[in-house]
């Protein structure tokens, strides 16, 4: 941030990675906070309809699912899936993975 004070995609990637570490450690509340920060940066730098924005929404859904918030997780998976389909197309492997995770959640 000192070198590049403006928000950029790389910062979003770092924040998303920190969220993933927290998620893997089982600290889902912390993971959700970091995913939210990454999503905000992706929206500002890449746009709300970017694949990265959709991906971090899906990671948030996974964390919510881990907390037992299934209804909220389903809503997030639907949102992330729609964005990923528009950004990547129906045949992309990330879309397939989202569909799988969505099915597991349901």
N, C-alpha and C positions, 0 to 999 in steps of 0.2 A: 504493500500500500504506500510506503514511503517513496518507492521508485516510480510507481504508476498509480497516482492517487485516484484516477478515474476508474469507475467500475469497468471490468472487462470479463470476457468469457473465461479466461484462465482462473480468475478469482472464483467464479462460480464453480468451476471444476474442483478447485481445492476445497471449497466449502462442502460440496457434495461428497467428496472423498472423506472428509472429517465425519460427516453424517453417517456414511457407510461404516466407518470404524466403530462409532458409537452403537450403531444398530447391531453389528456383529458381536459387540460386548454385552448386548442385552439392555443397553441404556436407551430405550426407545424414545423417551421424552426429549432427551438431548439430541438424538438423531433427527427427530421431527423439526426441532428448532433450526438445525443446520440445513436440512433440506429446504425449509421455508426461506432461509437467507439465500441459498443457491437459486431457488426458483425466482425470487425477486430479481436477482442479477440477470438470470437468463431472459426474463421478460423484458428487462430494460435494454439489454445488449443485443439479443437475438430475436426478440419478439415472442409474444405469447403462444404463437403457433409453431415454435421450433421443436425439433425432435428432442433437444436437450431439456427444454421446459417440460415436455410430456414425460420424459424419462424420470425426472426428479419427482414429478407428481406420482408416478408409479412406485417409486421407492418410498414415498410418504405413505402410500396405500399399504405397502408391505409392513411398514412400522406400525401403522394403525391396526392392521390385522394381527400383528404380534401382541398388541395390547388388548385384543379382544373386541375392538371397535369395528365389528364386521360390517355393519351398515354404512358407516363412514368410509371404510376401506373400499367397499364396492363402488360407492360414488366416486371416489378418487381414481379407482381403476378405470371406470367408465370414461372419466374426463381425460386421463392420460392416454387411454387407448384411442380415443377419438382424435386427439392431437397427433399421436404417433402415426395413425393411419393417414391423416391428411399430409403430414410431413414426409413420411417414408414410403407410403403405399402398402397395400395389403400383403404383399409377398415378402416383406422385409423380415429378417430373423428377429429383430427387436419387437416387432408387432406380434409375431408368433409367441415369443416369450411372455409378453404382456397378456396375451389370450390365455396361455397356460396358467400363469399366476392368478389371473382373474377367475379362471375355473376352479382352481384350488381354493380360493377364498370363498367362492359360492358354495 
